[in-house]
Amino acid sequence: MAENIYKNDHSAGLYRAMALRFYSRYVEMRESAHHRGGDLTDHGRLDTEREADQRYLAAVEEWLWETPDSAEAALALVEFAGILAVDRLAGEVMRLPVNDERDAFHQSLALANAGGWLNKIATAEFVERERAVLGGGDVELLALIAEYQRLRDKANQGEMSEEERARRCDDFRSVRDKIEKLRPATLRGVLAVLDLETDEDPGWWPKEAIEGLRDIFTMESQS
């Protein structure tokens, strides 16, 4: 009977990273056995500890930075963060080396990216609630502002490569470009745009928000 496989590259990549993390421990413990004259001779060639760690780190670098687009990938990120906590304890018990700073950074990154996926769900629920309250209004605008703020915070968190930071900055700026094209229909929408933090671009001017405010004042004066 053929095995049913549901393809999810992101979660598969994260589980490979977890497997390679445990493999690194396996290499260390086999090395300990070897130095005491009792290696597993029927388990094939053994990588060096450096090779095992490099393979693990390559898997982490490939998949940990990616924002999940499914519940399964978000769950794998949470599990990855948990695995690091468990492995840190194992390392302390067995007096094996632990890279605390690297692990702490990878944990925070995994949980932040998982939180990003959860935020999308929360944003969708927020949009539905606001649509019911506003009857349309600035629901799309407010959702974009929430997404802009999330992506901007993500671009400014922790350490990352210059390429990754540039990519994240491009992400939130593309959302800001969409915000600039929407004219608020409510005072709440105008204030939300005016409250945006845009210190990375001091020349930014919320033209549509200003025009929306003028429209609102005009309608109020005519009513």
CYANA upper distance limits for C-alpha pairs under 8 A (distance plus 0.5 A):
  7 LYS  CA     12 ALA  CA      8.50
  8 ASN  CA     12 ALA  CA      6.54
  8 ASN  CA     73 ALA  CA      8.29
  9 ASP  CA     13 GLY  CA      6.44
 10 HIS  CA     14 LEU  CA      6.84
 10 HIS  CA     63 TRP  CA      6.86
 10 HIS  CA     66 GLU  CA      8.27
 10 HIS  CA     68 PRO  CA      7.71
 10 HIS  CA     73 ALA  CA      6.48
 11 SER  CA     15 TYR  CA      6.70
 11 SER  CA     72 GLU  CA      7.00
 11 SER  CA     73 ALA  CA      5.00
 11 SER  CA     74 ALA  CA      8.46
 11 SER  CA     76 ALA  CA      6.23
 11 SER  CA     77 LEU  CA      8.39
 12 ALA  CA     16 ARG  CA      6.69
 13 GLY  CA     17 ALA  CA      6.81
 13 GLY  CA     59 ALA  CA      7.31
 13 GLY  CA     62 GLU  CA      8.36
 13 GLY  CA     63 TRP  CA      6.44
 14 LEU  CA     18 MET  CA      6.80
 14 LEU  CA     59 ALA  CA      7.93
 14 LEU  CA     60 VAL  CA      7.73
 14 LEU  CA     63 TRP  CA      6.65
 14 LEU  CA     64 LEU  CA      7.55
 14 LEU  CA     73 ALA  CA      8.49
 14 LEU  CA     76 ALA  CA      6.88
 14 LEU  CA     77 LEU  CA      7.55
 14 LEU  CA     80 PHE  CA      7.60
 15 TYR  CA     19 ALA  CA      6.59
 15 TYR  CA     76 ALA  CA      7.52
 15 TYR  CA     80 PHE  CA      8.24
 16 ARG  CA     20 LEU  CA      6.60
 16 ARG  CA     59 ALA  CA      7.51
 17 ALA  CA     21 ARG  CA      6.66
 17 ALA  CA     56 TYR  CA      6.16
 17 ALA  CA     57 LEU  CA      8.26
 17 ALA  CA     59 ALA  CA      5.63
 17 ALA  CA     60 VAL  CA      6.30
 18 MET  CA     22 PHE  CA      6.97
 18 MET  CA     56 TYR  CA      8.45
 18 MET  CA     80 PHE  CA      6.86
 18 MET  CA     83 ILE  CA      7.66
 19 ALA  CA     23 TYR  CA      6.54
 20 LEU  CA     24 SER  CA      6.60
 20 LEU  CA     52 ALA  CA      7.76
 20 LEU  CA     53 ASP  CA      8.46
 20 LEU  CA     55 ARG  CA      7.47
 20 LEU  CA     56 TYR  CA      5.49
 21 ARG  CA     25 ARG  CA      7.31
 21 ARG  CA     53 ASP  CA      8.12
 21 ARG  CA     56 TYR  CA      6.30
 22 PHE  CA     26 TYR  CA      6.71
 23 TYR  CA     27 VAL  CA      6.64
 23 TYR  CA     52 ALA  CA      7.56
 24 SER  CA     28 GLU  CA      6.85
 24 SER  CA     49 GLU  CA      7.10
 24 SER  CA     52 ALA  CA      5.72
 24 SER  CA     53 ASP  CA      6.52
 24 SER  CA     56 TYR  CA      8.07
 25 ARG  CA     29 MET  CA      6.66
 26 TYR  CA     30 ARG  CA      6.56
 27 VAL  CA     31 GLU  CA      6.58
 27 VAL  CA     46 LEU  CA      7.29
 27 VAL  CA     47 ASP  CA      7.36
 27 VAL  CA     48 THR  CA      7.65
 27 VAL  CA     49 GLU  CA      6.70
 27 VAL  CA     52 ALA  CA      7.77
 28 GLU  CA     32 SER  CA      6.83
 28 GLU  CA     49 GLU  CA      6.88
 28 GLU  CA     96 LEU  CA      8.42
 29 MET  CA     33 ALA  CA      6.73
 30 ARG  CA     34 HIS  CA      6.49
 30 ARG  CA     39 ASP  CA      6.52
 30 ARG  CA     40 LEU  CA      7.70
 31 GLU  CA     35 HIS  CA      6.71
 31 GLU  CA     39 ASP  CA      7.94
 32 SER  CA     36 ARG  CA      7.00
 33 ALA  CA     37 GLY  CA      6.84
 33 ALA  CA     38 GLY  CA      5.54
 33 ALA  CA     39 ASP  CA      5.56
 34 HIS  CA     38 GLY  CA      5.74
 34 HIS  CA     39 ASP  CA      4.84
 34 HIS  CA     40 LEU  CA      8.49
 35 HIS  CA     39 ASP  CA      8.47
 47 ASP  CA     51 GLU  CA      6.32
 47 ASP  CA     52 ALA  CA      6.47
 48 THR  CA     52 ALA  CA      6.72
 49 GLU  CA     53 ASP  CA      6.66
 50 ARG  CA     54 GLN  CA      6.63
 51 GLU  CA     55 ARG  CA      6.74
 52 ALA  CA     56 TYR  CA      6.81
 53 ASP  CA     57 LEU  CA      6.57
 54 GLN  CA     58 ALA  CA      6.54
 55 ARG  CA     59 ALA  CA      6.93
 56 TYR  CA     60 VAL  CA      6.85
 57 LEU  CA     61 GLU  CA      6.59
 58 ALA  CA     62 GLU  CA      6.72
 59 ALA  CA     63 TRP  CA      6.81
 60 VAL  CA     64 LEU  CA      5.74
 61 GLU  CA     65 TRP  CA      7.27
 62 GLU  CA     66 GLU  CA      8.41
 64 LEU  CA     77 LEU  CA      8.10
 64 LEU  CA    106 HIS  CA      8.18
 64 LEU  CA    109 LEU  CA      7.81
 64 LEU  CA    110 ALA  CA      6.79
 65 TRP  CA    109 LEU  CA      7.82
 65 TRP  CA    110 ALA  CA      8.30
 65 TRP  CA    113 ASN  CA      8.11
 66 GLU  CA    113 ASN  CA      8.00
 67 THR  CA    113 ASN  CA      5.96
 67 THR  CA    114 ALA  CA      7.96
 67 THR  CA    116 GLY  CA      7.66
 67 THR  CA    117 TRP  CA      7.70
 68 PRO  CA     73 ALA  CA      5.87
 68 PRO  CA     74 ALA  CA      6.09
 68 PRO  CA    113 ASN  CA      7.36
 68 PRO  CA    114 ALA  CA      7.28
 68 PRO  CA    116 GLY  CA      8.42
 68 PRO  CA    117 TRP  CA      6.58
 69 ASP  CA     73 ALA  CA      7.43
 69 ASP  CA     74 ALA  CA      8.18
 69 ASP  CA    117 TRP  CA      7.26
 70 SER  CA     74 ALA  CA      6.87
 70 SER  CA    117 TRP  CA      8.12
 71 ALA  CA     75 LEU  CA      6.55
 71 ALA  CA    117 TRP  CA      8.29
 72 GLU  CA     76 ALA  CA      6.71
 73 ALA  CA     77 LEU  CA      6.84
 74 ALA  CA     78 VAL  CA      7.01
 74 ALA  CA    113 ASN  CA      7.99
 74 ALA  CA    114 ALA  CA      5.18
 74 ALA  CA    115 GLY  CA      8.47
 74 ALA  CA    117 TRP  CA      7.14
 75 LEU  CA     79 GLU  CA      6.68
 75 LEU  CA    114 ALA  CA      7.77
 76 ALA  CA     80 PHE  CA      6.50
 77 LEU  CA     81 ALA  CA      6.85
 77 LEU  CA    110 ALA  CA      5.64
 77 LEU  CA    111 LEU  CA      7.06
 77 LEU  CA    113 ASN  CA      8.02
 77 LEU  CA    114 ALA  CA      6.52
 78 VAL  CA     82 GLY  CA      6.84
 78 VAL  CA    110 ALA  CA      7.06
 78 VAL  CA    111 LEU  CA      6.48
 78 VAL  CA    114 ALA  CA      7.16
 79 GLU  CA     83 ILE  CA      6.58
 80 PHE  CA     84 LEU  CA      6.97
 80 PHE  CA    107 GLN  CA      8.11
 80 PHE  CA    110 ALA  CA      7.69
 81 ALA  CA     85 ALA  CA      7.17
 81 ALA  CA    106 HIS  CA      7.92
 81 ALA  CA    107 GLN  CA      5.21
 81 ALA  CA    108 SER  CA      8.26
 81 ALA  CA    110 ALA  CA      6.64
 81 ALA  CA    111 LEU  CA      7.34
 82 GLY  CA     86 VAL  CA      6.81
 83 ILE  CA     87 ASP  CA      6.47
 84 LEU  CA     88 ARG  CA      6.53
 84 LEU  CA    103 ASP  CA      7.04
 84 LEU  CA    107 GLN  CA      7.60
 85 ALA  CA     89 LEU  CA      7.09
 86 VAL  CA     90 ALA  CA      6.90
 87 ASP  CA     91 GLY  CA      6.55
 88 ARG  CA     92 GLU  CA      6.83
 88 ARG  CA     98 VAL  CA      6.85
 88 ARG  CA    100 ASP  CA      8.36
 89 LEU  CA     93 VAL  CA      6.74
 90 ALA  CA     94 MET  CA      6.65
 91 GLY  CA     95 ARG  CA      6.14
 91 GLY  CA     96 LEU  CA      5.14
 91 GLY  CA     97 PRO  CA      6.81
 91 GLY  CA     98 VAL  CA      6.68
 92 GLU  CA     96 LEU  CA      6.86
 92 GLU  CA     97 PRO  CA      8.38
 92 GLU  CA     98 VAL  CA      8.21
 99 ASN  CA    103 ASP  CA      6.58
100 ASP  CA    104 ALA  CA      6.44
101 GLU  CA    105 PHE  CA      6.73
102 ARG  CA    106 HIS  CA      6.69
103 ASP  CA    107 GLN  CA      6.50
104 ALA  CA    108 SER  CA      6.72
105 PHE  CA    109 LEU  CA      6.66
105 PHE  CA    158 GLY  CA      8.11
105 PHE  CA    159 GLU  CA      8.47
106 HIS  CA    110 ALA  CA      6.55
107 GLN  CA    111 LEU  CA      6.73
108 SER  CA    112 ALA  CA      6.46
109 LEU  CA    113 ASN  CA      6.65
110 ALA  CA    114 ALA  CA      6.71
111 LEU  CA    115 GLY  CA      6.45
112 ALA  CA    116 GLY  CA      6.69
112 ALA  CA    154 LYS  CA      8.46
113 ASN  CA    117 TRP  CA      7.15
114 ALA  CA    118 LEU  CA      7.02
115 GLY  CA    119 ASN  CA      6.51
116 GLY  CA    120 LYS  CA      7.03
116 GLY  CA    150 ARG  CA      8.11
117 TRP  CA    121 ILE  CA      7.33
118 LEU  CA    122 ALA  CA      6.78
119 ASN  CA    123 THR  CA      6.41
120 LYS  CA    124 ALA  CA      6.72
121 ILE  CA    125 GLU  CA      6.86
122 ALA  CA    126 PHE  CA      6.57
123 THR  CA    127 VAL  CA      6.61
123 THR  CA    143 ALA  CA      7.04
123 THR  CA    146 ALA  CA      7.92
123 THR  CA    147 GLU  CA      8.39
124 ALA  CA    128 GLU  CA      6.91
125 GLU  CA    129 ARG  CA      6.81
126 PHE  CA    130 GLU  CA      6.56
126 PHE  CA    143 ALA  CA      8.30
127 VAL  CA    131 ARG  CA      6.43
127 VAL  CA    139 VAL  CA      6.49
127 VAL  CA    140 GLU  CA      7.95
127 VAL  CA    143 ALA  CA      6.87
128 GLU  CA    132 ALA  CA      6.86
129 ARG  CA    133 VAL  CA      6.89
130 GLU  CA    134 LEU  CA      6.24
130 GLU  CA    135 GLY  CA      8.21
130 GLU  CA    136 GLY  CA      8.43
130 GLU  CA    139 VAL  CA      6.61
131 ARG  CA    135 GLY  CA      5.61
131 ARG  CA    136 GLY  CA      5.68
131 ARG  CA    137 GLY  CA      7.89
131 ARG  CA    139 VAL  CA      6.45
132 ALA  CA    136 GLY  CA      8.13
134 LEU  CA    138 ASP  CA      8.11
134 LEU  CA    139 VAL  CA      7.99
137 GLY  CA    185 ALA  CA      6.61
137 GLY  CA    186 THR  CA      7.22
138 ASP  CA    142 LEU  CA      6.56
138 ASP  CA    184 PRO  CA      6.61
138 ASP  CA    185 ALA  CA      6.67
138 ASP  CA    186 THR  CA      7.21
138 ASP  CA    189 GLY  CA      6.34
139 VAL  CA    143 ALA  CA      6.68
140 GLU  CA    144 LEU  CA      6.75
141 LEU  CA    145 ILE  CA      6.75
141 LEU  CA    179 ILE  CA      6.91
141 LEU  CA    182 LEU  CA      7.27
141 LEU  CA    184 PRO  CA      7.82
141 LEU  CA    189 GLY  CA      7.54
142 LEU  CA    146 ALA  CA      6.76
142 LEU  CA    189 GLY  CA      7.19
142 LEU  CA    192 ALA  CA      7.79
143 ALA  CA    147 GLU  CA      6.77
144 LEU  CA    148 TYR  CA      6.51
144 LEU  CA    175 VAL  CA      7.15
144 LEU  CA    176 ARG  CA      8.39
144 LEU  CA    178 LYS  CA      8.23
144 LEU  CA    179 ILE  CA      7.06
145 ILE  CA    149 GLN  CA      6.70
145 ILE  CA    176 ARG  CA      8.26
145 ILE  CA    179 ILE  CA      7.61
145 ILE  CA    192 ALA  CA      7.99
145 ILE  CA    193 VAL  CA      7.92
145 ILE  CA    196 LEU  CA      8.34
146 ALA  CA    150 ARG  CA      6.78
147 GLU  CA    151 LEU  CA      6.67
147 GLU  CA    172 PHE  CA      8.40
147 GLU  CA    175 VAL  CA      7.96
148 TYR  CA    152 ARG  CA      6.49
148 TYR  CA    172 PHE  CA      5.78
148 TYR  CA    173 ARG  CA      8.23
148 TYR  CA    175 VAL  CA      6.27
148 TYR  CA    176 ARG  CA      6.91
149 GLN  CA    153 ASP  CA      6.63
149 GLN  CA    172 PHE  CA      8.25
150 ARG  CA    154 LYS  CA      6.73
151 LEU  CA    155 ALA  CA      6.70
151 LEU  CA    168 ARG  CA      7.54
151 LEU  CA    169 CYS  CA      8.34
151 LEU  CA    171 ASP  CA      7.37
151 LEU  CA    172 PHE  CA      5.68
152 ARG  CA    156 ASN  CA      7.01
152 ARG  CA    168 ARG  CA      8.20
152 ARG  CA    169 CYS  CA      7.43
152 ARG  CA    172 PHE  CA      6.11
153 ASP  CA    157 GLN  CA      6.79
154 LYS  CA    168 ARG  CA      7.80
155 ALA  CA    165 ARG  CA      6.30
155 ALA  CA    168 ARG  CA      5.60
155 ALA  CA    169 CYS  CA      6.32
156 ASN  CA    165 ARG  CA      8.28
160 MET  CA    164 GLU  CA      6.82
160 MET  CA    165 ARG  CA      6.92
161 SER  CA    165 ARG  CA      6.77
162 GLU  CA    166 ALA  CA      6.55
163 GLU  CA    167 ARG  CA      6.71
164 GLU  CA    168 ARG  CA      6.74
165 ARG  CA    169 CYS  CA      6.62
166 ALA  CA    170 ASP  CA      6.69
167 ARG  CA    171 ASP  CA      6.86
168 ARG  CA    172 PHE  CA      7.12
169 CYS  CA    173 ARG  CA      6.65
170 ASP  CA    174 SER  CA      6.57
171 ASP  CA    175 VAL  CA      7.17
172 PHE  CA    176 ARG  CA      6.76
173 ARG  CA    177 ASP  CA      6.67
174 SER  CA    178 LYS  CA      7.17
175 VAL  CA    179 ILE  CA      6.91
176 ARG  CA    180 GLU  CA      6.72
177 ASP  CA    181 LYS  CA      7.28
178 LYS  CA    182 LEU  CA      7.39
180 GLU  CA    206 PRO  CA      6.94
180 GLU  CA    207 LYS  CA      7.75
180 GLU  CA    208 GLU  CA      6.86
181 LYS  CA    208 GLU  CA      7.22
182 LEU  CA    208 GLU  CA      6.89
182 LEU  CA    209 ALA  CA      8.41
183 ARG  CA    208 GLU  CA      5.20
183 ARG  CA    209 ALA  CA      6.19
183 ARG  CA    211 GLU  CA      7.61
183 ARG  CA    212 GLY  CA      5.87
184 PRO  CA    189 GLY  CA      5.62
184 PRO  CA    190 VAL  CA      6.03
184 PRO  CA    208 GLU  CA      7.65
184 PRO  CA    209 ALA  CA      6.29
184 PRO  CA    212 GLY  CA      5.64
184 PRO  CA    213 LEU  CA      8.04
185 ALA  CA    189 GLY  CA      7.21
185 ALA  CA    190 VAL  CA      8.18
185 ALA  CA    212 GLY  CA      6.60
185 ALA  CA    216 ILE  CA      7.65
186 THR  CA    190 VAL  CA      6.93
186 THR  CA    212 GLY  CA      8.29
186 THR  CA    213 LEU  CA      8.44
186 THR  CA    216 ILE  CA      7.64
187 LEU  CA    191 LEU  CA      6.61
187 LEU  CA    213 LEU  CA      7.51
187 LEU  CA    216 ILE  CA      8.08
188 ARG  CA    192 ALA  CA      6.64
189 GLY  CA    193 VAL  CA      6.89
189 GLY  CA    209 ALA  CA      8.38
190 VAL  CA    194 LEU  CA      6.75
190 VAL  CA    209 ALA  CA      5.71
190 VAL  CA    210 ILE  CA      7.97
190 VAL  CA    212 GLY  CA      7.41
190 VAL  CA    213 LEU  CA      6.96
191 LEU  CA    195 ASP  CA      6.48
192 ALA  CA    196 LEU  CA      7.12
193 VAL  CA    206 PRO  CA      7.64
193 VAL  CA    209 ALA  CA      7.00
194 LEU  CA    206 PRO  CA      7.55
194 LEU  CA    209 ALA  CA      7.80
198 THR  CA    202 PRO  CA      7.24
198 THR  CA    204 TRP  CA      7.68
206 PRO  CA    210 ILE  CA      6.94
207 LYS  CA    211 GLU  CA      6.78
208 GLU  CA    212 GLY  CA      6.39
209 ALA  CA    213 LEU  CA      6.66
210 ILE  CA    214 ARG  CA      6.87
211 GLU  CA    215 ASP  CA      6.74
212 GLY  CA    216 ILE  CA      6.75
213 LEU  CA    217 PHE  CA      6.76
214 ARG  CA    218 THR  CA      6.56
215 ASP  CA    219 MET  CA      6.72
216 ILE  CA    220 GLU  CA      6.62
217 PHE  CA    221 SER  CA      6.58
218 THR  CA    222 GLN  CA      6.80
219 MET  CA    223 SER  CA      6.68
